[in-house]
Structure formats: C-alpha cells, structure tokens
Amino acid sequence: MRIDLITVLPNLVRSPLDHSILQRAQEKGLVEIHVHDLRDWGLGSYRQIDDLPYGGGGGMVLRPEPLFACVESLQENLGEPYDEIIYLTPDGETLDQPLANRLSLSKNLLLIAGHYKGIDQRVRDTLVTREISIGDYVLSGGELPALVLIDALARLIPGVIGDANSALSDSFQDGLLDAPAYTRPPEFNGMSVPVVLTSGDHNAILSWREEQRLEKTQRLRPDLLPPKHEESVE
C-alpha cells in the first residue's frame, strides 16, 4: 500500500511515522508513506497557502490553488488514479474498524490534512472522494487524525504485524471489545491470573475469552451490540 499525506506541518507527522509498527512496515516494504509539504505548491515568493474566509469570521482557510496543484502533481507522478482521496474533517464519516478494514485493501490512498478553518469547499466538491472523522471533537488540524488512520490501516496489511492472529483478535474486529489480558507473574500484590488461562485447555480459554468479551462489551459499550428483537405478540 502507498499512502501520500498532504500537510502544512510535515515535521509534526514525520516522527510517529519513524517508530514502532509504522517504521517496521516501511522497512519491510509493505507500506510506503510519503509526506508532502503543501507550501511547496504555495503561491508567490511567500508560498501562500491560506487566506481569510469570504463572508467574514475568524480563522484562515486553505486556498484551492495550492491544493489543486499538489493533488494534480502527485496524481501525475503516481501514474494511476488514487483509490481514494481522503480529507480528514470533523464532519466526515466516523472511522471505525469495518471502514479501516475496507480501506486497508486499497493500493493507493491520498490523505489531505486540513488546518486552520479547513480547506476551500471547491477542493472538497471536486477532488475529495471520501471524508473521515476520528470523533466528535475539534483538533487544531488534520495531522493527528491522519496519523490515526495511517496506523489503523498499516497494521492490517499482511506481514506488518508478526502475529496475524493478534490483529484479527483486536477489539472491534467483530464488533466486540477484546478480553482482559494477563502476563507474568501469575501472582502480584495479592491478585491472581484467572486459573483458566494457565490451565493449558485451549477450548476452555477460548470460551472464557468469548464470555469476557461479551460481558465487557455489554458493560462498557452496549451500543456495539445488535439491538434485541422483541418477540411479536399475537
């Protein structure tokens, strides 16, 4: 998978991309991540990328010319259409695991991290194919949401995580939260690891984990469970 990210703050996103799973994914050649500074396509000697919004109001809006020029340049260099051009915005569809699963099958993705008061609507109307939010709150820009999306996608690429079963058993993969996890020592501060986990009985362990996942989801995130259908009364 190749991911291109357009941002006005390239240094903000580069460090997370150079560590942990994302670093290993790139070193293995399983994911290509390219960060592009929008100011490289800025206007004039000051490389202007933003301006005041029409109609008044606070904040600045990213101008359409640099964004159009940047996207068109990247598209030309890629040599084929992007599977999706994604704008990270609070009013996009909420990122969840099913959406991440679908996007992880893409070959090429282009992400646009908005900033200030966002981007000119003409970019959204013409270039953007999908808009994604990571939650109902406002951040200073789209860089952190873009990193969240990149991390969520990269770990789903086969080979990125050494133990493929680890990704498949993560919370939300099948709509339930993950079961509690324990490691050594078996006794700590008077607290014991559940006996079933040290029993060696794999069927019992699987059954325990499923029970725990359902109980945890019912307690913490009942909204994830399908609605109960009431029996019809004749």
C-alpha positions as a printed NumPy array, in Angstrom:
array([[  0.   ,   0.   ,   0.   ],
       [  1.126,   3.538,  -0.768],
       [ -0.135,   6.467,   1.305],
       [  0.538,  10.09 ,   0.382],
       [ -0.168,  12.738,   3.012],
       [ -0.546,  16.442,   2.235],
       [  0.041,  18.685,   5.243],
       [  1.152,  22.185,   6.198],
       [  3.081,  20.721,   9.166],
       [  5.261,  17.92 ,   7.788],
       [  7.563,  17.842,  10.827],
       [  4.583,  17.154,  13.084],
       [  3.813,  13.84 ,  11.387],
       [  7.251,  12.511,  10.484],
       [  8.352,  11.394,  13.932],
       [  5.43 ,   8.997,  14.57 ],
       [  5.964,   7.508,  11.117],
       [  9.571,   6.649,  12.001],
       [  8.831,   4.475,  15.032],
       [  7.29 ,   1.176,  16.083],
       [  4.933,  -0.682,  13.742],
       [  4.822,   2.058,  11.107],
       [  8.608,   2.098,  10.889],
       [  8.786,  -1.683,  10.526],
       [  6.023,  -1.676,   7.918],
       [  8.022,   0.744,   5.777],
       [ 11.321,  -1.047,   6.316],
       [  9.702,  -4.296,   5.148],
       [  8.441,  -2.547,   2.018],
       [  4.845,  -3.377,   2.898],
       [  3.711,   0.245,   3.214],
       [  5.033,   3.368,   1.514],
       [  4.249,   6.623,   3.301],
       [  5.138,   9.909,   1.609],
       [  4.675,  13.247,   3.383],
       [  4.228,  16.33 ,   1.194],
       [  4.553,  19.922,   2.41 ],
       [  1.697,  21.929,   0.888],
       [  3.898,  25.037,   0.968],
       [  5.949,  23.524,  -1.866],
       [  2.946,  24.441,  -4.03 ],
       [  2.302,  27.774,  -2.295],
       [  1.649,  30.991,  -4.169],
       [  4.241,  33.69 ,  -4.781],
       [  7.539,  34.333,  -3.048],
       [  5.918,  33.793,   0.37 ],
       [  4.428,  30.439,  -0.739],
       [  0.988,  31.493,   0.464],
       [ -1.399,  28.64 ,   1.148],
       [ -4.237,  30.267,   3.101],
       [ -6.453,  33.337,   3.135],
       [ -9.328,  34.95 ,   5.005],
       [-12.755,  33.313,   4.562],
       [-15.319,  35.038,   2.38 ],
       [-18.206,  36.341,   4.444],
       [-16.044,  37.127,   7.434],
       [-15.404,  35.164,  10.589],
       [-12.3  ,  34.062,  12.428],
       [ -9.54 ,  31.811,  11.218],
       [ -7.972,  31.121,   7.846],
       [ -8.933,  28.76 ,   5.024],
       [ -6.523,  26.776,   2.863],
       [ -6.723,  28.119,  -0.676],
       [ -7.748,  25.907,  -3.577],
       [ -4.833,  26.69 ,  -5.929],
       [ -2.053,  25.03 ,  -3.886],
       [ -4.222,  22.013,  -3.107],
       [ -5.288,  21.502,  -6.719],
       [ -1.698,  21.896,  -7.915],
       [ -0.394,  19.487,  -5.277],
       [ -3.003,  16.786,  -5.907],
       [ -2.611,  17.05 ,  -9.682],
       [  1.191,  16.817,  -9.377],
       [  1.04 ,  13.769,  -7.115],
       [ -1.561,  12.143,  -9.349],
       [  0.63 ,  12.666, -12.396],
       [  3.703,  11.258, -10.661],
       [  1.749,   8.238,  -9.439],
       [  0.671,   7.41 , -12.978],
       [ -2.708,   5.995, -11.964],
       [ -5.775,   7.193, -10.054],
       [ -5.764,   7.076,  -6.281],
       [ -8.232,   4.58 ,  -4.873],
       [ -9.428,   7.313,  -2.519],
       [ -8.589,  10.956,  -1.877],
       [ -9.459,  11.383,   1.794],
       [ -9.976,  14.639,   3.65 ],
       [ -9.727,  14.409,   7.446],
       [-12.512,  16.554,   8.887],
       [-14.822,  16.551,  11.952],
       [-17.882,  16.359,   9.722],
       [-16.765,  13.241,   7.829],
       [-17.938,   9.689,   8.389],
       [-16.625,   8.289,  11.656],
       [-13.628,   5.992,  11.393],
       [-14.403,   2.525,  12.708],
       [-12.9  ,  -0.921,  12.274],
       [-15.069,  -2.017,   9.32 ],
       [-14.091,   1.164,   7.444],
       [-10.421,   0.6  ,   8.283],
       [-10.702,  -2.978,   7.058],
       [-12.14 ,  -1.851,   3.736],
       [ -9.578,   0.899,   3.201],
       [ -6.704,  -1.467,   4.054],
       [ -7.451,  -3.282,   0.781],
       [ -6.592,  -0.148,  -1.199],
       [ -3.462,   0.148,  -3.288],
       [ -3.015,   3.926,  -3.229],
       [ -4.504,   6.48 ,  -0.838],
       [ -4.065,  10.242,  -0.728],
       [ -4.802,  11.976,   2.586],
       [ -5.362,  15.713,   2.993],
       [ -4.846,  17.116,   6.472],
       [ -6.834,  20.302,   6.846],
       [ -5.712,  23.135,   9.066],
       [ -6.977,  26.446,  10.418],
       [-10.678,  26.647,   9.45 ],
       [-10.365,  23.871,   6.897],
       [ -9.999,  23.848,   3.125],
       [-11.84 ,  25.641,   0.347],
       [-15.118,  23.84 ,  -0.358],
       [-14.27 ,  23.595,  -4.069],
       [-11.49 ,  21.153,  -3.202],
       [-13.94 ,  19.007,  -1.277],
       [-16.513,  19.146,  -4.065],
       [-14.076,  18.326,  -6.871],
       [-11.09 ,  16.325,  -5.632],
       [-12.053,  14.606,  -2.39 ],
       [-13.707,  11.199,  -2.707],
       [-14.174,  10.404,   0.993],
       [-14.246,  12.447,   4.202],
       [-13.319,  10.837,   7.514],
       [-13.556,  11.927,  11.141],
       [-11.952,  10.218,  14.134],
       [-14.562,  11.534,  16.567],
       [-16.97 ,  14.267,  17.519],
       [-14.462,  16.848,  18.674],
       [-12.269,  19.51 ,  17.084],
       [ -8.474,  19.399,  16.805],
       [ -6.046,  22.033,  15.576],
       [ -5.607,  20.249,  12.269],
       [ -5.98 ,  17.005,  10.375],
       [ -2.441,  15.755,  11.022],
       [ -3.221,  13.72 ,  14.135],
       [ -6.365,  12.176,  12.598],
       [ -4.301,  11.296,   9.512],
       [ -1.761,   9.511,  11.707],
       [ -4.549,   7.62 ,  13.454],
       [ -5.916,   6.492,  10.102],
       [ -2.484,   5.503,   8.786],
       [ -1.749,   3.446,  11.896],
       [ -5.149,   1.753,  11.769],
       [ -4.597,   0.787,   8.121],
       [ -0.941,  -0.23 ,   8.236],
       [ -1.366,  -2.8  ,  10.997],
       [ -3.957,  -4.593,   8.85 ],
       [ -1.555,  -5.129,   5.941],
       [ -0.456,  -8.8  ,   5.885],
       [  3.05 ,  -9.145,   7.262],
       [  3.139,  -5.837,   9.131],
       [  2.306,  -7.467,  12.468],
       [  4.317, -10.618,  13.118],
       [  1.383, -12.465,  14.678],
       [ -1.514, -12.131,  12.25 ],
       [ -3.905, -13.543,  14.843],
       [ -3.132, -10.562,  17.07 ],
       [ -4.71 ,  -8.125,  14.616],
       [ -7.649, -10.418,  13.964],
       [ -8.442, -10.646,  17.674],
       [ -8.248,  -6.905,  18.372],
       [-11.188,  -5.016,  19.782],
       [-13.884,  -4.084,  17.228],
       [-12.762,  -6.62 ,  14.602],
       [-16.042,  -8.497,  15.048],
       [-17.963,  -5.796,  16.889],
       [-16.87 ,  -6.771,  20.41 ],
       [-14.229,  -5.41 ,  22.752],
       [-11.173,  -7.542,  23.456],
       [-10.917,  -9.778,  26.52 ],
       [ -8.741,  -8.822,  29.512],
       [ -5.046,  -9.633,  29.018],
       [ -2.633, -11.033,  31.621],
       [  1.069, -11.857,  31.683],
       [  3.687, -12.887,  34.245],
       [  3.845, -13.106,  37.196],
       [  0.813, -15.299,  37.974],
       [  0.53 , -13.635,  41.416],
       [  1.018,  -9.908,  42.02 ],
       [  0.007,  -7.841,  45.048],
       [ -2.5  , -10.476,  46.049],
       [ -4.083, -10.573,  42.581],
       [ -4.089, -13.804,  40.578],
       [ -4.31 , -14.565,  36.877],
       [ -7.567, -16.427,  36.133],
       [ -6.881, -20.144,  36.532],
       [ -8.341, -20.98 ,  33.131],
       [ -5.57 , -19.023,  31.37 ],
       [ -2.875, -21.206,  32.93 ],
       [ -4.784, -24.467,  32.507],
       [ -3.495, -25.325,  29.044],
       [ -7.073, -26.137,  27.981],
       [ -7.333, -24.149,  24.735],
       [-11.051, -24.737,  24.289],
       [-11.745, -23.535,  27.818],
       [ -9.546, -20.489,  27.234],
       [-11.376, -19.595,  24.022],
       [-14.727, -19.99 ,  25.767],
       [-13.577, -17.799,  28.675],
       [-12.336, -15.097,  26.341],
       [-15.592, -15.011,  24.398],
       [-17.567, -14.741,  27.625],
       [-15.312, -11.945,  28.832],
       [-15.563, -10.071,  25.542],
       [-19.342, -10.185,  25.59 ],
       [-19.539,  -9.149,  29.251],
       [-17.062,  -6.31 ,  28.727],
       [-18.899,  -5.029,  25.659],
       [-22.268,  -5.177,  27.42 ],
       [-20.815,  -3.255,  30.365],
       [-18.706,  -0.633,  28.578],
       [-20.046,  -0.325,  25.023],
       [-23.584,  -1.75 ,  24.798],
       [-24.068,   0.422,  21.7  ],
       [-21.84 ,  -2.009,  19.794],
       [-24.215,  -4.919,  20.322],
       [-27.071,  -5.59 ,  17.88 ],
       [-30.474,  -4.491,  19.181],
       [-32.546,  -7.154,  20.833],
       [-35.575,  -8.069,  18.765],
       [-38.725,  -8.247,  20.799],
       [-40.92 , -11.264,  20.122],
       [-44.084, -10.338,  18.34 ],
       [-47.23 , -10.736,  20.371],
       [-50.258, -12.008,  18.53 ]])
